[in-house]
Amino acid sequence: MKTEAGSVPLIAVGGGAFLIPEKLAGVSEVIHVEHGDCANAVGAAIAQVSGECDQIFKDMTRAEAIAAAQGIAQDRAVAAGAGRATLATIESEDMPLAYLPGNSVRVRVRVVGDVAAG
């Protein structure tokens, strides 16, 4: 998106870069970067792996429910390819559910980690 008038170049990268023509209205120059079609693959290769748990826990303290949800999220991240030693919790929320019996609480936890070596 252009934020001001004037000549602006466009750098075309990613899997769909081949669809961008050499001349484009409002663009001073279209630059097709060599090997730019690999940009998506590079981003996917360096991305972190995540695991999530969104579950209702019953007959547990708040701390126990959060710990259980973190364990489930961590196990899911490891199963998806993350290294257990690199895991970090990036989101955690809990909400007591008064309309359910047994001291029920909904816990949602998301963890991420680097791709496991090996």
MOPAC internal coordinates of N, CA, C and O (Angstrom, degrees):
PM7 1SCF
backbone

  N    0.0000 0     0.00 0     0.00 0    0    0    0
  C    1.4365 1     0.00 0     0.00 0    1    0    0
  C    1.5167 1   108.68 1     0.00 0    2    1    0
  O    1.2310 1   120.67 1   -50.25 1    3    2    1
  N    1.3135 1   116.33 1   129.75 1    3    2    1
  C    1.4588 1   121.25 1   177.16 1    5    3    2
  C    1.5226 1   109.06 1   -81.56 1    6    5    3
  O    1.2310 1   120.82 1   -48.54 1    7    6    5
  N    1.3185 1   116.03 1   131.46 1    7    6    5
  C    1.4629 1   120.18 1   179.41 1    9    7    6
  C    1.5217 1   112.43 1  -100.62 1   10    9    7
  O    1.2310 1   120.32 1   170.40 1   11   10    9
  N    1.3255 1   116.99 1    -9.60 1   11   10    9
  C    1.4638 1   120.79 1   177.76 1   13   11   10
  C    1.5211 1   109.59 1  -154.52 1   14   13   11
  O    1.2310 1   121.19 1   -19.08 1   15   14   13
  N    1.3306 1   115.33 1   160.92 1   15   14   13
  C    1.4636 1   120.31 1   179.76 1   17   15   14
  C    1.5277 1   109.43 1   -70.68 1   18   17   15
  O    1.2310 1   120.49 1   -25.31 1   19   18   17
  N    1.2910 1   116.67 1   154.69 1   19   18   17
  C    1.4497 1   121.32 1   178.56 1   21   19   18
  C    1.5175 1   110.36 1   130.36 1   22   21   19
  O    1.2310 1   121.50 1    -5.62 1   23   22   21
  N    1.3426 1   114.73 1   174.38 1   23   22   21
  C    1.4572 1   118.43 1  -178.17 1   25   23   22
  C    1.5260 1   109.57 1   -82.58 1   26   25   23
  O    1.2310 1   122.16 1   -49.04 1   27   26   25
  N    1.2981 1   113.48 1   130.96 1   27   26   25
  C    1.4622 1   120.51 1  -178.78 1   29   27   26
  C    1.5182 1   108.41 1  -132.37 1   30   29   27
  O    1.2310 1   120.21 1   -53.16 1   31   30   29
  N    1.3355 1   117.20 1   126.84 1   31   30   29
  C    1.4711 1   118.79 1   176.41 1   33   31   30
  C    1.5314 1   110.31 1   -79.54 1   34   33   31
  O    1.2310 1   120.86 1   -21.75 1   35   34   33
  N    1.3181 1   115.96 1   158.25 1   35   34   33
  C    1.4562 1   122.29 1   176.20 1   37   35   34
  C    1.5145 1   107.68 1  -120.06 1   38   37   35
  O    1.2310 1   120.68 1   -54.96 1   39   38   37
  N    1.3197 1   116.31 1   125.04 1   39   38   37
  C    1.4610 1   120.94 1   177.11 1   41   39   38
  C    1.5141 1   106.95 1  -101.22 1   42   41   39
  O    1.2310 1   120.77 1   -62.93 1   43   42   41
  N    1.3362 1   116.13 1   117.07 1   43   42   41
  C    1.4572 1   122.24 1  -175.76 1   45   43   42
  C    1.5205 1   110.17 1   -96.97 1   46   45   43
  O    1.2310 1   120.79 1   -66.18 1   47   46   45
  N    1.3447 1   116.09 1   113.82 1   47   46   45
  C    1.4626 1   121.49 1   176.13 1   49   47   46
  C    1.5154 1   108.57 1  -135.16 1   50   49   47
  O    1.2310 1   120.62 1   -16.62 1   51   50   49
  N    1.3055 1   116.42 1   163.38 1   51   50   49
  C    1.4620 1   121.03 1   178.23 1   53   51   50
  C    1.5075 1   111.17 1   102.32 1   54   53   51
  O    1.2310 1   121.37 1    -7.75 1   55   54   53
  N    1.3125 1   114.98 1   172.25 1   55   54   53
  C    1.4597 1   121.78 1  -175.65 1   57   55   54
  C    1.5122 1   114.52 1   -61.00 1   58   57   55
  O    1.2310 1   119.80 1   151.44 1   59   58   57
  N    1.3301 1   117.98 1   -28.56 1   59   58   57
  C    1.4602 1   121.19 1  -178.56 1   61   59   58
  C    1.5159 1   114.09 1   -96.70 1   62   61   59
  O    1.2310 1   119.55 1  -171.86 1   63   62   61
  N    1.3368 1   118.47 1     8.14 1   63   62   61
  C    1.4631 1   121.97 1  -177.06 1   65   63   62
  C    1.5225 1   112.77 1   -60.27 1   66   65   63
  O    1.2310 1   120.14 1   149.99 1   67   66   65
  N    1.3224 1   117.35 1   -30.01 1   67   66   65
  C    1.4698 1   120.23 1  -178.92 1   69   67   66
  C    1.5288 1   111.87 1   -66.44 1   70   69   67
  O    1.2310 1   120.25 1   163.09 1   71   70   69
  N    1.3216 1   117.13 1   -16.91 1   71   70   69
  C    1.4624 1   120.61 1   179.58 1   73   71   70
  C    1.5335 1   112.88 1   -79.01 1   74   73   71
  O    1.2310 1   119.94 1   164.27 1   75   74   73
  N    1.3171 1   117.72 1   -15.73 1   75   74   73
  C    1.4652 1   121.51 1  -177.49 1   77   75   74
  C    1.5313 1   108.86 1   -83.38 1   78   77   75
  O    1.2310 1   120.36 1   -56.32 1   79   78   77
  N    1.3407 1   116.91 1   123.68 1   79   78   77
  C    1.4716 1   119.87 1  -178.27 1   81   79   78
  C    1.5311 1   111.78 1   -71.30 1   82   81   79
  O    1.2310 1   120.92 1   -13.80 1   83   82   81
  N    1.3340 1   115.85 1   166.20 1   83   82   81
  C    1.4664 1   121.49 1  -179.42 1   85   83   82
  C    1.5300 1   111.89 1   -69.09 1   86   85   83
  O    1.2310 1   119.70 1   151.76 1   87   86   85
  N    1.3186 1   118.17 1   -28.24 1   87   86   85
  C    1.4762 1   123.43 1   177.79 1   89   87   86
  C    1.5170 1   108.01 1  -119.28 1   90   89   87
  O    1.2310 1   120.54 1   -46.57 1   91   90   89
  N    1.3244 1   116.57 1   133.43 1   91   90   89
  C    1.4543 1   121.69 1  -177.62 1   93   91   90
  C    1.5199 1   108.40 1  -142.77 1   94   93   91
  O    1.2310 1   120.03 1   -49.84 1   95   94   93
  N    1.3157 1   117.55 1   130.16 1   95   94   93
  C    1.4603 1   121.99 1  -178.07 1   97   95   94
  C    1.5284 1   110.50 1   -59.32 1   98   97   95
  O    1.2310 1   120.49 1   -46.53 1   99   98   97
  N    1.3395 1   116.66 1   133.47 1   99   98   97
  C    1.4525 1   122.14 1   178.02 1  101   99   98
  C    1.5182 1   114.39 1    84.91 1  102  101   99
  O    1.2310 1   120.57 1  -179.98 1  103  102  101
  N    1.3300 1   116.52 1     0.02 1  103  102  101
  C    1.4622 1   121.03 1  -178.94 1  105  103  102
  C    1.5192 1   107.90 1  -120.28 1  106  105  103
  O    1.2310 1   120.49 1   -50.26 1  107  106  105
  N    1.3406 1   116.66 1   129.74 1  107  106  105
  C    1.4605 1   120.13 1  -177.21 1  109  107  106
  C    1.5202 1   112.52 1   -71.48 1  110  109  107
  O    1.2310 1   120.13 1   145.96 1  111  110  109
  N    1.3104 1   117.35 1   -34.04 1  111  110  109
  C    1.4565 1   121.27 1  -176.83 1  113  111  110
  C    1.5289 1   108.76 1  -157.11 1  114  113  111
  O    1.2310 1   120.57 1   -41.01 1  115  114  113
  N    1.3213 1   116.51 1   138.99 1  115  114  113
  C    1.4616 1   121.28 1   174.16 1  117  115  114
  C    1.5183 1   107.25 1  -105.35 1  118  117  115
  O    1.2310 1   120.95 1   -58.08 1  119  118  117
  N    1.3149 1   115.78 1   121.92 1  119  118  117
  C    1.4637 1   121.01 1  -177.97 1  121  119  118
  C    1.5228 1   108.47 1  -110.34 1  122  121  119
  O    1.2310 1   121.32 1   -64.56 1  123  122  121
  N    1.3386 1   115.09 1   115.44 1  123  122  121
  C    1.4731 1   121.35 1   175.08 1  125  123  122
  C    1.5311 1   106.93 1   -95.54 1  126  125  123
  O    1.2310 1   120.80 1   -71.96 1  127  126  125
  N    1.3161 1   116.08 1   108.04 1  127  126  125
  C    1.4600 1   121.82 1  -176.82 1  129  127  126
  C    1.5237 1   110.02 1   -74.69 1  130  129  127
  O    1.2310 1   120.95 1   -43.48 1  131  130  129
  N    1.3385 1   115.79 1   136.52 1  131  130  129
  C    1.4585 1   119.76 1   177.07 1  133  131  130
  C    1.5273 1   109.00 1   -60.84 1  134  133  131
  O    1.2310 1   120.42 1   -47.67 1  135  134  133
  N    1.2890 1   116.80 1   132.33 1  135  134  133
  C    1.4707 1   124.53 1  -177.86 1  137  135  134
  C    1.5347 1   111.98 1    63.39 1  138  137  135
  O    1.2310 1   120.19 1  -160.21 1  139  138  137
  N    1.3227 1   117.24 1    19.79 1  139  138  137
  C    1.4610 1   121.50 1   178.08 1  141  139  138
  C    1.5124 1   113.22 1   -65.42 1  142  141  139
  O    1.2310 1   120.56 1   159.40 1  143  142  141
  N    1.3288 1   116.54 1   -20.60 1  143  142  141
  C    1.4675 1   120.08 1   178.53 1  145  143  142
  C    1.5250 1   111.92 1   -70.68 1  146  145  143
  O    1.2310 1   120.10 1   170.54 1  147  146  145
  N    1.3201 1   117.41 1    -9.46 1  147  146  145
  C    1.4699 1   121.20 1   178.69 1  149  147  146
  C    1.5219 1   112.44 1   -90.99 1  150  149  147
  O    1.2310 1   119.68 1   177.84 1  151  150  149
  N    1.3295 1   118.21 1    -2.16 1  151  150  149
  C    1.4650 1   121.19 1  -175.56 1  153  151  150
  C    1.5240 1   111.88 1   -58.32 1  154  153  151
  O    1.2310 1   119.61 1   139.33 1  155  154  153
  N    1.3146 1   118.36 1   -40.67 1  155  154  153
  C    1.4681 1   120.43 1   179.29 1  157  155  154
  C    1.5216 1   110.67 1   -64.55 1  158  157  155
  O    1.2310 1   120.25 1   139.18 1  159  158  157
  N    1.3190 1   117.13 1   -40.82 1  159  158  157
  C    1.4623 1   121.05 1  -178.63 1  161  159  158
  C    1.5253 1   110.96 1   -65.61 1  162  161  159
  O    1.2310 1   120.12 1   142.26 1  163  162  161
  N    1.3247 1   117.37 1   -37.74 1  163  162  161
  C    1.4599 1   120.76 1   178.65 1  165  163  162
  C    1.5192 1   109.82 1   -65.40 1  166  165  163
  O    1.2310 1   120.28 1   136.05 1  167  166  165
  N    1.3262 1   117.07 1   -43.95 1  167  166  165
  C    1.4597 1   120.76 1   178.66 1  169  167  166
  C    1.5165 1   111.85 1   -61.72 1  170  169  167
  O    1.2310 1   120.42 1   139.12 1  171  170  169
  N    1.2979 1   116.81 1   -40.88 1  171  170  169
  C    1.4646 1   120.43 1   179.11 1  173  171  170
  C    1.5206 1   110.90 1   -68.28 1  174  173  171
  O    1.2310 1   120.18 1   145.65 1  175  174  173
  N    1.3129 1   117.27 1   -34.35 1  175  174  173
  C    1.4604 1   120.93 1  -177.36 1  177  175  174
  C    1.5246 1   112.53 1   -71.45 1  178  177  175
  O    1.2310 1   119.78 1   149.88 1  179  178  177
  N    1.3290 1   118.03 1   -30.12 1  179  178  177
  C    1.4651 1   119.98 1  -177.69 1  181  179  178
  C    1.5224 1   112.73 1   -99.69 1  182  181  179
  O    1.2310 1   120.19 1  -179.63 1  183  182  181
  N    1.3160 1   117.24 1     0.37 1  183  182  181
  C    1.4670 1   120.67 1  -179.35 1  185  183  182
  C    1.5199 1   110.61 1   -70.36 1  186  185  183
  O    1.2310 1   121.42 1   -25.03 1  187  186  185
  N    1.3320 1   114.89 1   154.97 1  187  186  185
  C    1.4574 1   119.72 1   176.95 1  189  187  186
  C    1.5292 1   109.77 1   -85.99 1  190  189  187
  O    1.2310 1   121.25 1   -18.98 1  191  190  189
  N    1.3141 1   115.22 1   161.02 1  191  190  189
  C    1.4604 1   122.92 1   179.34 1  193  191  190
  C    1.5197 1   107.64 1  -100.95 1  194  193  191
  O    1.2310 1   120.43 1   -41.39 1  195  194  193
  N    1.3438 1   116.78 1   138.61 1  195  194  193
  C    1.4577 1   118.99 1  -178.09 1  197  195  194
  C    1.5203 1   111.79 1  -121.49 1  198  197  195
  O    1.2310 1   121.96 1   -17.77 1  199  198  197
  N    1.3058 1   113.86 1   162.23 1  199  198  197
  C    1.4553 1   122.26 1   174.00 1  201  199  198
  C    1.5097 1   108.04 1  -141.68 1  202  201  199
  O    1.2310 1   120.24 1   -35.12 1  203  202  201
  N    1.3239 1   117.15 1   144.88 1  203  202  201
  C    1.4598 1   120.28 1  -175.16 1  205  203  202
  C    1.5228 1   110.39 1  -136.78 1  206  205  203
  O    1.2310 1   121.27 1   -30.97 1  207  206  205
  N    1.3191 1   115.18 1   149.03 1  207  206  205
  C    1.4579 1   122.26 1   173.60 1  209  207  206
  C    1.5155 1   107.54 1  -134.15 1  210  209  207
  O    1.2310 1   120.18 1   -52.48 1  211  210  209
  N    1.3162 1   117.26 1   127.52 1  211  210  209
  C    1.4644 1   123.65 1   174.79 1  213  211  210
  C    1.5205 1   105.49 1  -133.64 1  214  213  211
  O    1.2310 1   121.08 1   -79.82 1  215  214  213
  N    1.3268 1   115.55 1   100.18 1  215  214  213
  C    1.4564 1   119.25 1  -168.81 1  217  215  214
  C    1.5262 1   110.54 1  -147.16 1  218  217  215
  O    1.2310 1   121.02 1   -25.17 1  219  218  217
  N    1.3196 1   115.66 1   154.83 1  219  218  217
  C    1.4607 1   122.13 1   175.06 1  221  219  218
  C    1.5282 1   107.78 1   -98.85 1  222  221  219
  O    1.2310 1   121.02 1   -53.17 1  223  222  221
  N    1.3273 1   115.65 1   126.83 1  223  222  221
  C    1.4579 1   121.97 1   178.70 1  225  223  222
  C    1.5214 1   108.34 1  -110.76 1  226  225  223
  O    1.2310 1   120.99 1   -37.68 1  227  226  225
  N    1.3380 1   115.71 1   142.32 1  227  226  225
  C    1.4551 1   122.01 1  -175.49 1  229  227  226
  C    1.5262 1   109.65 1  -126.85 1  230  229  227
  O    1.2310 1   120.76 1   -33.78 1  231  230  229
  N    1.3193 1   116.16 1   146.22 1  231  230  229
  C    1.4703 1   122.83 1   177.62 1  233  231  230
  C    1.5285 1   112.31 1    58.31 1  234  233  231
  O    1.2310 1   120.60 1  -139.14 1  235  234  233
  N    1.3266 1   116.46 1    40.86 1  235  234  233
  C    1.4651 1   122.33 1   176.45 1  237  235  234
  C    1.5133 1   108.23 1  -135.59 1  238  237  235
  O    1.2310 1   120.50 1   -23.97 1  239  238  237
  N    1.3225 1   116.64 1   156.03 1  239  238  237
  C    1.4551 1   119.48 1   171.82 1  241  239  238
  C    1.5288 1   107.83 1   -73.17 1  242  241  239
  O    1.2310 1   120.91 1   -14.90 1  243  242  241
  N    1.3084 1   115.86 1   165.10 1  243  242  241
  C    1.4645 1   120.58 1   179.47 1  245  243  242
  C    1.5338 1   110.05 1   -59.04 1  246  245  243
  O    1.2310 1   120.43 1   133.42 1  247  246  245
  N    1.3229 1   116.79 1   -46.58 1  247  246  245
  C    1.4666 1   121.47 1  -179.00 1  249  247  246
  C    1.5287 1   111.51 1   -61.74 1  250  249  247
  O    1.2310 1   120.07 1   139.00 1  251  250  249
  N    1.3327 1   117.48 1   -41.00 1  251  250  249
  C    1.4633 1   120.92 1   178.60 1  253  251  250
  C    1.5264 1   111.19 1   -64.95 1  254  253  251
  O    1.2310 1   120.55 1   139.71 1  255  254  253
  N    1.3369 1   116.55 1   -40.29 1  255  254  253
  C    1.4682 1   120.56 1   179.84 1  257  255  254
  C    1.5167 1   111.24 1   -65.39 1  258  257  255
  O    1.2310 1   120.53 1   137.41 1  259  258  257
  N    1.3290 1   116.59 1   -42.59 1  259  258  257
  C    1.4681 1   120.18 1   178.90 1  261  259  258
  C    1.5246 1   110.18 1   -64.88 1  262  261  259
  O    1.2310 1   120.05 1   137.29 1  263  262  261
  N    1.3166 1   117.51 1   -42.71 1  263  262  261
  C    1.4665 1   121.18 1   178.78 1  265  263  262
  C    1.5286 1   110.92 1   -62.99 1  266  265  263
  O    1.2310 1   120.26 1   139.38 1  267  266  265
  N    1.3229 1   117.10 1   -40.62 1  267  266  265
  C    1.4687 1   120.50 1   178.88 1  269  267  266
  C    1.5291 1   110.44 1   -64.62 1  270  269  267
  O    1.2310 1   120.32 1   137.39 1  271  270  269
  N    1.3278 1   116.99 1   -42.61 1  271  270  269
  C    1.4692 1   120.81 1   179.43 1  273  271  270
  C    1.5192 1   110.86 1   -65.19 1  274  273  271
  O    1.2310 1   120.06 1   140.15 1  275  274  273
  N    1.3371 1   117.49 1   -39.85 1  275  274  273
  C    1.4654 1   120.09 1   177.67 1  277  275  274
  C    1.5275 1   110.51 1   -63.05 1  278  277  275
  O    1.2310 1   120.28 1   139.31 1  279  278  277
  N    1.3116 1   117.06 1   -40.69 1  279  278  277
  C    1.4637 1   120.01 1   178.21 1  281  279  278
  C    1.5177 1   112.37 1   -62.25 1  282  281  279
  O    1.2310 1   120.82 1   137.32 1  283  282  281
  N    1.3277 1   116.04 1   -42.68 1  283  282  281
  C    1.4699 1   120.09 1   178.84 1  285  283  282
  C    1.5259 1   110.51 1   -64.53 1  286  285  283
  O    1.2310 1   120.26 1   134.89 1  287  286  285
  N    1.3388 1   117.12 1   -45.11 1  287  286  285
  C    1.4662 1   121.23 1  -179.97 1  289  287  286
  C    1.5276 1   110.74 1   -62.93 1  290  289  287
  O    1.2310 1   120.25 1   139.21 1  291  290  289
  N    1.3243 1   117.13 1   -40.79 1  291  290  289
  C    1.4641 1   120.69 1   178.75 1  293  291  290
  C    1.5314 1   110.91 1   -64.80 1  294  293  291
  O    1.2310 1   120.38 1   136.58 1  295  294  293
  N    1.3225 1   116.88 1   -43.42 1  295  294  293
  C    1.4676 1   120.15 1   178.13 1  297  295  294
  C    1.5243 1   111.26 1   -61.39 1  298  297  295
  O    1.2310 1   120.47 1   141.24 1  299  298  297
  N    1.3233 1   116.71 1   -38.76 1  299  298  297
  C    1.4713 1   120.15 1   179.23 1  301  299  298
  C    1.5250 1   111.39 1   -68.39 1  302  301  299
  O    1.2310 1   120.09 1   142.46 1  303  302  301
  N    1.3331 1   117.43 1   -37.54 1  303  302  301
  C    1.4622 1   120.45 1   178.00 1  305  303  302
  C    1.5228 1   110.58 1   -65.98 1  306  305  303
  O    1.2310 1   120.49 1   137.32 1  307  306  305
  N    1.3256 1   116.67 1   -42.68 1  307  306  305
  C    1.4706 1   120.77 1   178.77 1  309  307  306
  C    1.5298 1   109.99 1   -64.23 1  310  309  307
  O    1.2310 1   120.35 1   138.85 1  311  310  309
  N    1.3279 1   116.93 1   -41.15 1  311  310  309
  C    1.4684 1   120.61 1   177.76 1  313  311  310
  C    1.5250 1   111.32 1   -63.24 1  314  313  311
  O    1.2310 1   120.25 1   151.48 1  315  314  313
  N    1.3362 1   117.12 1   -28.52 1  315  314  313
  C    1.4595 1   121.36 1   179.24 1  317  315  314
  C    1.5261 1   112.51 1   -84.48 1  318  317  315
  O    1.2310 1   120.27 1   173.26 1  319  318  317
  N    1.3555 1   117.10 1    -6.74 1  319  318  317
  C    1.4578 1   119.31 1   174.85 1  321  319  318
  C    1.5154 1   116.00 1   119.53 1  322  321  319
  O    1.2310 1   119.07 1  -172.66 1  323  322  321
  N    1.3239 1   119.38 1     7.34 1  323  322  321
  C    1.4658 1   121.59 1   179.44 1  325  323  322
  C    1.5232 1   110.66 1   -83.74 1  326  325  323
  O    1.2310 1   120.81 1   -29.50 1  327  326  325
  N    1.3241 1   116.05 1   150.50 1  327  326  325
  C    1.4591 1   121.03 1   173.55 1  329  327  326
  C    1.5196 1   109.22 1   -81.19 1  330  329  327
  O    1.2310 1   120.09 1   -53.23 1  331  330  329
  N    1.3142 1   117.44 1   126.77 1  331  330  329
  C    1.4738 1   121.14 1  -175.32 1  333  331  330
  C    1.5302 1   111.98 1   -57.81 1  334  333  331
  O    1.2310 1   119.59 1   143.68 1  335  334  333
  N    1.3168 1   118.39 1   -36.32 1  335  334  333
  C    1.4665 1   121.69 1  -177.44 1  337  335  334
  C    1.5309 1   112.63 1   -68.38 1  338  337  335
  O    1.2310 1   119.82 1   162.24 1  339  338  337
  N    1.3330 1   117.95 1   -17.76 1  339  338  337
  C    1.4701 1   120.90 1  -176.52 1  341  339  338
  C    1.5270 1   113.05 1   -99.84 1  342  341  339
  O    1.2310 1   119.70 1  -179.31 1  343  342  341
  N    1.3334 1   118.17 1     0.69 1  343  342  341
  C    1.4678 1   121.02 1  -174.25 1  345  343  342
  C    1.5277 1   112.29 1   -69.12 1  346  345  343
  O    1.2310 1   121.51 1   -38.37 1  347  346  345
  N    1.3218 1   114.73 1   141.63 1  347  346  345
  C    1.4608 1   121.87 1   175.64 1  349  347  346
  C    1.5264 1   108.23 1  -142.38 1  350  349  347
  O    1.2310 1   120.57 1   -39.68 1  351  350  349
  N    1.3106 1   116.52 1   140.32 1  351  350  349
  C    1.4585 1   121.62 1   177.48 1  353  351  350
  C    1.5182 1   108.79 1   -80.18 1  354  353  351
  O    1.2310 1   120.42 1   -55.03 1  355  354  353
  N    1.3356 1   116.80 1   124.97 1  355  354  353
  C    1.4632 1   119.96 1  -179.95 1  357  355  354
  C    1.5247 1   112.76 1  -108.71 1  358  357  355
  O    1.2310 1   120.20 1   160.25 1  359  358  357
  N    1.3210 1   117.22 1   -19.75 1  359  358  357
  C    1.4678 1   121.43 1   177.49 1  361  359  358
  C    1.5095 1   108.90 1  -143.73 1  362  361  359
  O    1.2310 1   121.07 1   -40.79 1  363  362  361
  N    1.3283 1   115.56 1   139.21 1  363  362  361
  C    1.4542 1   120.58 1   175.56 1  365  363  362
  C    1.5246 1   108.00 1  -153.95 1  366  365  363
  O    1.2310 1   120.99 1   -54.16 1  367  366  365
  N    1.3109 1   115.71 1   125.84 1  367  366  365
  C    1.4636 1   119.75 1   175.69 1  369  367  366
  C    1.5204 1   108.80 1  -144.37 1  370  369  367
  O    1.2310 1   121.65 1   -32.86 1  371  370  369
  N    1.3164 1   114.45 1   147.14 1  371  370  369
  C    1.4548 1   119.34 1   177.84 1  373  371  370
  C    1.5205 1   108.98 1  -139.03 1  374  373  371
  O    1.2310 1   121.31 1   -31.36 1  375  374  373
  N    1.3328 1   115.10 1   148.64 1  375  374  373
  C    1.4539 1   120.95 1  -178.03 1  377  375  374
  C    1.5280 1   109.14 1  -142.01 1  378  377  375
  O    1.2310 1   120.33 1   -61.39 1  379  378  377
  N    1.3229 1   116.97 1   118.61 1  379  378  377
  C    1.4601 1   119.06 1   175.76 1  381  379  378
  C    1.5274 1   110.24 1   -65.41 1  382  381  379
  O    1.2310 1   120.57 1   -39.66 1  383  382  381
  N    1.3178 1   116.51 1   140.34 1  383  382  381
  C    1.4581 1   121.53 1  -179.58 1  385  383  382
  C    1.5290 1   108.59 1  -112.34 1  386  385  383
  O    1.2310 1   121.06 1   -86.23 1  387  386  385
  N    1.3093 1   115.58 1    93.77 1  387  386  385
  C    1.4683 1   121.32 1  -175.49 1  389  387  386
  C    1.5222 1   111.85 1   -68.01 1  390  389  387
  O    1.2310 1   119.71 1   156.28 1  391  390  389
  N    1.3137 1   118.15 1   -23.72 1  391  390  389
  C    1.4626 1   121.33 1  -177.65 1  393  391  390
  C    1.5236 1   113.03 1   -80.99 1  394  393  391
  O    1.2310 1   119.76 1   175.39 1  395  394  393
  N    1.3384 1   118.07 1    -4.61 1  395  394  393
  C    1.4599 1   121.68 1   176.00 1  397  395  394
  C    1.5278 1   109.59 1  -109.98 1  398  397  395
  O    1.2310 1   120.07 1   -32.95 1  399  398  397
  N    1.3094 1   117.48 1   147.05 1  399  398  397
  C    1.4689 1   119.64 1  -179.88 1  401  399  398
  C    1.5260 1   112.27 1   -77.57 1  402  401  399
  O    1.2310 1   120.94 1   -14.15 1  403  402  401
  N    1.3137 1   115.80 1   165.85 1  403  402  401
  C    1.4600 1   121.13 1   170.75 1  405  403  402
  C    1.5057 1   115.35 1    78.47 1  406  405  403
  O    1.2310 1   119.61 1  -143.96 1  407  406  405
  N    1.3281 1   118.35 1    36.04 1  407  406  405
  C    1.4648 1   120.65 1   176.88 1  409  407  406
  C    1.5360 1   110.89 1    52.38 1  410  409  407
  O    1.2310 1   120.22 1  -127.81 1  411  410  409
  N    1.3234 1   117.19 1    52.19 1  411  410  409
  C    1.4611 1   122.93 1  -175.87 1  413  411  410
  C    1.5246 1   111.44 1   -79.14 1  414  413  411
  O    1.2310 1   120.92 1   -37.46 1  415  414  413
  N    1.3160 1   115.85 1   142.54 1  415  414  413
  C    1.4581 1   122.08 1   178.25 1  417  415  414
  C    1.5263 1   108.89 1  -142.23 1  418  417  415
  O    1.2310 1   121.20 1   -44.38 1  419  418  417
  N    1.3309 1   115.31 1   135.62 1  419  418  417
  C    1.4687 1   120.59 1   175.38 1  421  419  418
  C    1.5215 1   106.88 1   -93.94 1  422  421  419
  O    1.2310 1   120.81 1   -52.74 1  423  422  421
  N    1.3249 1   116.05 1   127.26 1  423  422  421
  C    1.4590 1   121.70 1  -179.16 1  425  423  422
  C    1.5179 1   108.73 1  -124.04 1  426  425  423
  O    1.2310 1   121.40 1   -46.25 1  427  426  425
  N    1.3272 1   114.92 1   133.75 1  427  426  425
  C    1.4664 1   121.05 1   175.36 1  429  427  426
  C    1.5174 1   107.69 1  -125.89 1  430  429  427
  O    1.2310 1   120.74 1   -56.26 1  431  430  429
  N    1.3200 1   116.19 1   123.74 1  431  430  429
  C    1.4657 1   122.28 1  -178.58 1  433  431  430
  C    1.5171 1   108.68 1  -132.61 1  434  433  431
  O    1.2310 1   120.78 1   -41.62 1  435  434  433
  N    1.3346 1   116.12 1   138.38 1  435  434  433
  C    1.4649 1   121.11 1   175.24 1  437  435  434
  C    1.5146 1   108.85 1  -128.67 1  438  437  435
  O    1.2310 1   120.64 1   -49.57 1  439  438  437
  N    1.3118 1   116.39 1   130.43 1  439  438  437
  C    1.4623 1   121.78 1   178.32 1  441  439  438
  C    1.5248 1   108.87 1  -123.11 1  442  441  439
  O    1.2310 1   120.91 1   -26.10 1  443  442  441
  N    1.3375 1   115.86 1   153.90 1  443  442  441
  C    1.4676 1   121.30 1   176.28 1  445  443  442
  C    1.5207 1   108.39 1  -133.79 1  446  445  443
  O    1.2310 1   121.33 1   -23.65 1  447  446  445
  N    1.3200 1   115.06 1   156.35 1  447  446  445
  C    1.4532 1   121.03 1   176.70 1  449  447  446
  C    1.5106 1   110.52 1  -157.93 1  450  449  447
  O    1.2310 1   121.11 1   -15.84 1  451  450  449
  N    1.3104 1   115.48 1   164.16 1  451  450  449
  C    1.4549 1   120.66 1   178.10 1  453  451  450
  C    1.5252 1   110.60 1   -72.13 1  454  453  451
  O    1.2310 1   121.28 1   -24.63 1  455  454  453
  N    1.3156 1   115.15 1   155.37 1  455  454  453
  C    1.4606 1   120.66 1   178.16 1  457  455  454
  C    1.5268 1   108.36 1   -62.02 1  458  457  455
  O    1.2310 1   120.92 1   -46.96 1  459  458  457
  N    1.3288 1   115.85 1   133.04 1  459  458  457
  C    1.4722 1   121.13 1  -178.56 1  461  459  458
  C    1.5173 1   110.52 1   -66.61 1  462  461  459
  O    1.2310 1   121.04 1   -42.21 1  463  462  461
  N    1.3069 1   115.62 1   137.79 1  463  462  461
  C    1.4639 1   120.93 1   177.43 1  465  463  462
  C    1.5237 1   109.37 1   -77.57 1  466  465  463
  O    1.2310 1   121.52 1   -37.21 1  467  466  465
  N    1.2882 1   114.70 1   142.79 1  467  466  465
  C    1.4504 1   116.88 1   173.58 1  469  467  466
  C    1.4415 1   113.05 1   111.96 1  470  469  467
  O    1.2310 1   120.10 1   180.00 1  471  470  469

